[in-house]
């Protein structure tokens, strides 16, 4: 049995047992980073401003001891290592995406003004936004260029999946900043208003734009006509 100085809830309950492991401050955000992609220590720390190296080390050790993550060699760097989720850790993906989608409703304009954002979190937000949404009966893809990151949604056989990298012949291409993308997901601004104010540009089939908007669970507010979309 793993021993620790940290407090436990002392309850014979699955939720309490889960929170004993992942309920500590910063832990789920570390898992978020590894859901996005395997990462080295300094890459995780760069996306968690406020966490000290000793605390991050402790959290990584605790997650490793529980079999939630593991360290692996870095190709081309004999001394380097990066962290990745184990199959048990990967089981947190779906509940965390639902939790992220749930939490978006509580984001505020003050959060947008003062909070850190990252283009890689746009990929996480995208996965959260399509989680559990009705999928259109089409075979197409939607590409997103969020600051320096590129990723896409592939829709096929009644399923929608998010992937890093560009799409092959995307039906639409979306360009925006990470901040605007999360603001849209939090419904602080509509896609329509983001286009009108220049924070979002769209290319492609208007019908595909509408399908993508609905897949992401966004407002059905009309998008400007194709001639006004860059």
Buried (B, 14 or more C-beta within 10 A) or exposed (E): EEEEEEEEEEEEEEEEEEBBBBBBEBBBBBBBBBBBEBBBBEBBBEBBEEBEEEBBEBBBEBBBEBEBBBBEEEEEEEEEEBBBBBEEBBEBBEEBBEEBBEEBEEBEEEBBEEEEBBBBBBBBBBBBBBBEBEBBEBEBBBBBBBBEBBBBBBBEEEEBEBEEEBBEEBBBBBBBBBBBBBBBBBEBBBBBBBBEEEBBBBBBBBEBBBBBBBBBBBEEEEBBEEEEBE
